[in-house]
Amino acid sequence: VSPWYGQYCKRVSRCTSSARMQSMSQLWPNPAEEEFSITSEVEIEEVIVYNEVGVQVYCMTGIRGSEVTVGRDLPSGIYHVLIRYTSGETESKRVQVVK
């Protein structure tokens, strides 16, 4: 190995599965026939649902709880659910609604 190599190259470590963020919530059932529930270890503040093209189709704010049920009025499709916690952290989940 050339002596100049150490000047320009830095050691890079690979991210292992234990270093990845653990999910703070569960979304079930998935796929859902009517509605789906989100349960969390921490308090949920807001849930926003987007359709496949990124259009917001549902929003529930001021929840302040660890469980919420949504989706009753959503047509069949695949949705992205953004969960915002009172801690300020956010998490994204994917759900399929089949009616």
FIKOLZA-1660 file (N, C-alpha, C; in steps of 0.1 Angstrom, whole numbers, plus 5000, padded with zeros to 4 digits):
% residues 99
   i   px   py   pz ch aa at
   1 5009 4988 5000  A  V  N
   1 5000 5000 5000  A  V CA
   1 5009 5012 5000  A  V  C
   2 5006 5021 4992  A  S  N
   2 5013 5034 4990  A  S CA
   2 5012 5042 5003  A  S  C
   3 5023 5050 5007  A  P  N
   3 5022 5058 5019  A  P CA
   3 5012 5069 5018  A  P  C
   4 5009 5075 5007  A  W  N
   4 5000 5086 5005  A  W CA
   4 4985 5081 5008  A  W  C
   5 4983 5068 5007  A  Y  N
   5 4970 5063 5008  A  Y CA
   5 4963 5067 5021  A  Y  C
   6 4970 5066 5032  A  G  N
   6 4965 5070 5045  A  G CA
   6 4961 5084 5047  A  G  C
   7 4967 5093 5039  A  Q  N
   7 4964 5107 5039  A  Q CA
   7 4950 5111 5034  A  Q  C
   8 4946 5103 5024  A  Y  N
   8 4933 5107 5017  A  Y CA
   8 4922 5097 5020  A  Y  C
   9 4924 5086 5024  A  C  N
   9 4913 5076 5026  A  C CA
   9 4910 5074 5041  A  C  C
  10 4898 5074 5044  A  K  N
  10 4894 5072 5058  A  K CA
  10 4887 5058 5059  A  K  C
  11 4888 5052 5071  A  R  N
  11 4881 5039 5073  A  R CA
  11 4866 5042 5075  A  R  C
  12 4858 5034 5068  A  V  N
  12 4844 5035 5068  A  V CA
  12 4838 5022 5074  A  V  C
  13 4829 5023 5083  A  S  N
  13 4823 5011 5089  A  S CA
  13 4809 5009 5083  A  S  C
  14 4805 4997 5082  A  R  N
  14 4792 4994 5077  A  R CA
  14 4781 4994 5088  A  R  C
  15 4770 4999 5085  A  C  N
  15 4759 5000 5094  A  C CA
  15 4753 4986 5096  A  C  C
  16 4752 4981 5108  A  T  N
  16 4747 4968 5111  A  T CA
  16 4732 4969 5115  A  T  C
  17 4725 4959 5115  A  S  N
  17 4710 4959 5118  A  S CA
  17 4708 4964 5132  A  S  C
  18 4717 4962 5141  A  S  N
  18 4715 4967 5155  A  S CA
  18 4716 4982 5156  A  S  C
  19 4722 4988 5146  A  A  N
  19 4724 5003 5146  A  A CA
  19 4712 5010 5139  A  A  C
  20 4703 5003 5132  A  R  N
  20 4692 5009 5126  A  R CA
  20 4681 5013 5136  A  R  C
  21 4673 5023 5132  A  M  N
  21 4662 5027 5141  A  M CA
  21 4652 5016 5143  A  M  C
  22 4648 5014 5155  A  Q  N
  22 4638 5004 5158  A  Q CA
  22 4624 5011 5157  A  Q  C
  23 4614 5004 5152  A  S  N
  23 4601 5009 5150  A  S CA
  23 4595 5012 5164  A  S  C
  24 4588 5023 5165  A  M  N
  24 4582 5027 5178  A  M CA
  24 4567 5023 5178  A  M  C
  25 4562 5018 5166  A  S  N
  25 4548 5016 5165  A  S CA
  25 4545 5004 5157  A  S  C
  26 4533 4999 5158  A  Q  N
  26 4528 4988 5149  A  Q CA
  26 4515 4992 5142  A  Q  C
  27 4514 4989 5130  A  L  N
  27 4502 4992 5122  A  L CA
  27 4496 4978 5118  A  L  C
  28 4483 4977 5121  A  W  N
  28 4476 4964 5118  A  W CA
  28 4461 4966 5117  A  W  C
  29 4454 4957 5110  A  P  N
  29 4459 4947 5101  A  P CA
  29 4465 4953 5088  A  P  C
  30 4473 4946 5081  A  N  N
  30 4479 4951 5069  A  N CA
  30 4481 4939 5060  A  N  C
  31 4472 4937 5049  A  P  N
  31 4463 4947 5044  A  P CA
  31 4450 4948 5053  A  P  C
  32 4444 4960 5052  A  A  N
  32 4432 4963 5060  A  A CA
  32 4420 4962 5051  A  A  C
  33 4409 4957 5056  A  E  N
  33 4396 4957 5048  A  E CA
  33 4388 4970 5050  A  E  C
  34 4387 4975 5062  A  E  N
  34 4380 4987 5065  A  E CA
  34 4389 4998 5071  A  E  C
  35 4393 4995 5083  A  E  N
  35 4402 5005 5090  A  E CA
  35 4414 4998 5095  A  E  C
  36 4424 5005 5100  A  F  N
  36 4436 5000 5106  A  F CA
  36 4439 5007 5118  A  F  C
  37 4446 5001 5127  A  S  N
  37 4450 5006 5140  A  S CA
  37 4465 5008 5141  A  S  C
  38 4469 5019 5148  A  I  N
  38 4483 5021 5151  A  I CA
  38 4485 5021 5166  A  I  C
  39 4493 5013 5171  A  T  N
  39 4496 5013 5185  A  T CA
  39 4511 5016 5187  A  T  C
  40 4514 5023 5197  A  S  N
  40 4528 5028 5199  A  S CA
  40 4533 5027 5213  A  S  C
  41 4546 5026 5215  A  E  N
  41 4552 5026 5228  A  E CA
  41 4552 5040 5234  A  E  C
  42 4552 5050 5225  A  V  N
  42 4552 5064 5229  A  V CA
  42 4540 5071 5224  A  V  C
  43 4537 5083 5230  A  E  N
  43 4525 5090 5227  A  E CA
  43 4525 5096 5213  A  E  C
  44 4514 5093 5206  A  I  N
  44 4512 5098 5192  A  I CA
  44 4506 5112 5192  A  I  C
  45 4511 5121 5184  A  E  N
  45 4505 5135 5183  A  E CA
  45 4497 5137 5171  A  E  C
  46 4501 5131 5160  A  E  N
  46 4495 5133 5147  A  E CA
  46 4497 5122 5137  A  E  C
  47 4487 5119 5129  A  V  N
  47 4487 5108 5119  A  V CA
  47 4483 5115 5106  A  V  C
  48 4491 5114 5096  A  I  N
  48 4488 5119 5082  A  I CA
  48 4489 5108 5072  A  I  C
  49 4479 5106 5064  A  V  N
  49 4479 5095 5054  A  V CA
  49 4480 5102 5040  A  V  C
  50 4489 5096 5032  A  Y  N
  50 4491 5101 5018  A  Y CA
  50 4488 5089 5009  A  Y  C
  51 4482 5092 4997  A  N  N
  51 4479 5082 4987  A  N CA
  51 4492 5079 4979  A  N  C
  52 4492 5070 4969  A  E  N
  52 4503 5066 4962  A  E CA
  52 4511 5077 4955  A  E  C
  53 4504 5087 4951  A  V  N
  53 4510 5098 4944  A  V CA
  53 4514 5110 4953  A  V  C
  54 4513 5108 4966  A  G  N
  54 4517 5118 4976  A  G CA
  54 4508 5129 4980  A  G  C
  55 4495 5127 4976  A  V  N
  55 4485 5136 4980  A  V CA
  55 4479 5133 4994  A  V  C
  56 4479 5142 5003  A  Q  N
  56 4473 5140 5016  A  Q CA
  56 4458 5137 5015  A  Q  C
  57 4454 5126 5021  A  V  N
  57 4440 5122 5020  A  V CA
  57 4434 5121 5034  A  V  C
  58 4442 5122 5045  A  Y  N
  58 4436 5121 5058  A  Y CA
  58 4446 5127 5068  A  Y  C
  59 4441 5134 5078  A  C  N
  59 4449 5139 5088  A  C CA
  59 4442 5140 5102  A  C  C
  60 4448 5135 5112  A  M  N
  60 4443 5135 5126  A  M CA
  60 4453 5142 5135  A  M  C
  61 4450 5152 5141  A  T  N
  61 4460 5159 5150  A  T CA
  61 4455 5160 5164  A  T  C
  62 4463 5163 5173  A  G  N
  62 4460 5165 5187  A  G CA
  62 4456 5152 5194  A  G  C
  63 4462 5141 5190  A  I  N
  63 4458 5127 5195  A  I CA
  63 4461 5125 5209  A  I  C
  64 4474 5127 5213  A  R  N
  64 4479 5126 5226  A  R CA
  64 4475 5112 5233  A  R  C
  65 4477 5101 5225  A  G  N
  65 4475 5088 5230  A  G CA
  65 4484 5078 5224  A  G  C
  66 4484 5066 5228  A  S  N
  66 4493 5056 5222  A  S CA
  66 4486 5046 5213  A  S  C
  67 4473 5048 5210  A  E  N
  67 4466 5040 5200  A  E CA
  67 4456 5049 5192  A  E  C
  68 4455 5046 5179  A  V  N
  68 4445 5054 5171  A  V CA
  68 4441 5044 5160  A  V  C
  69 4428 5046 5156  A  T  N
  69 4422 5038 5145  A  T CA
  69 4419 5048 5134  A  T  C
  70 4423 5045 5121  A  V  N
  70 4420 5054 5110  A  V CA
  70 4417 5045 5098  A  V  C
  71 4412 5052 5087  A  G  N
  71 4411 5045 5074  A  G CA
  71 4397 5041 5070  A  G  C
  72 4387 5044 5078  A  R  N
  72 4373 5039 5075  A  R CA
  72 4368 5044 5062  A  R  C
  73 4372 5057 5058  A  D  N
  73 4366 5063 5046  A  D CA
  73 4376 5062 5034  A  D  C
  74 4387 5055 5036  A  L  N
  74 4397 5054 5025  A  L CA
  74 4393 5043 5015  A  L  C
  75 4394 5047 5002  A  P  N
  75 4391 5037 4992  A  P CA
  75 4403 5027 4991  A  P  C
  76 4401 5016 4983  A  S  N
  76 4411 5006 4981  A  S CA
  76 4424 5013 4975  A  S  C
  77 4435 5009 4980  A  G  N
  77 4448 5014 4975  A  G CA
  77 4459 5012 4985  A  G  C
  78 4471 5017 4981  A  I  N
  78 4482 5017 4990  A  I CA
  78 4485 5031 4995  A  I  C
  79 4487 5032 5008  A  Y  N
  79 4489 5045 5014  A  Y CA
  79 4502 5045 5023  A  Y  C
  80 4507 5057 5024  A  H  N
  80 4519 5060 5033  A  H CA
  80 4514 5067 5045  A  H  C
  81 4517 5062 5056  A  V  N
  81 4512 5068 5069  A  V CA
  81 4523 5074 5076  A  V  C
  82 4522 5087 5079  A  L  N
  82 4532 5095 5086  A  L CA
  82 4527 5096 5101  A  L  C
  83 4535 5091 5110  A  I  N
  83 4532 5092 5124  A  I CA
  83 4541 5101 5131  A  I  C
  84 4536 5112 5137  A  R  N
  84 4544 5121 5145  A  R CA
  84 4541 5120 5159  A  R  C
  85 4552 5118 5167  A  Y  N
  85 4551 5116 5181  A  Y CA
  85 4553 5129 5189  A  Y  C
  86 4548 5129 5201  A  T  N
  86 4549 5141 5210  A  T CA
  86 4564 5145 5212  A  T  C
  87 4573 5135 5211  A  S  N
  87 4587 5138 5213  A  S CA
  87 4593 5145 5201  A  S  C
  88 4585 5147 5190  A  G  N
  88 4590 5154 5178  A  G CA
  88 4595 5144 5167  A  G  C
  89 4597 5131 5171  A  E  N
  89 4602 5122 5161  A  E CA
  89 4590 5118 5152  A  E  C
  90 4594 5113 5140  A  T  N
  90 4584 5108 5130  A  T CA
  90 4587 5095 5125  A  T  C
  91 4577 5088 5120  A  E  N
  91 4579 5074 5115  A  E CA
  91 4570 5072 5103  A  E  C
  92 4574 5065 5093  A  S  N
  92 4565 5063 5082  A  S CA
  92 4563 5048 5080  A  S  C
  93 4550 5045 5077  A  K  N
  93 4546 5031 5075  A  K CA
  93 4538 5031 5062  A  K  C
  94 4537 5019 5056  A  R  N
  94 4530 5016 5044  A  R CA
  94 4518 5007 5047  A  R  C
  95 4506 5010 5042  A  V  N
  95 4495 5001 5044  A  V CA
  95 4487 5000 5031  A  V  C
  96 4481 4988 5030  A  Q  N
  96 4472 4985 5018  A  Q CA
  96 4458 4984 5023  A  Q  C
  97 4449 4991 5017  A  V  N
  97 4435 4990 5020  A  V CA
  97 4428 4983 5009  A  V  C
  98 4421 4972 5012  A  V  N
  98 4414 4963 5002  A  V CA
  98 4399 4962 5006  A  V  C
  99 4390 4968 4998  A  K  N
  99 4376 4968 5002  A  K CA
  99 4368 4959 4992  A  K  C
% end
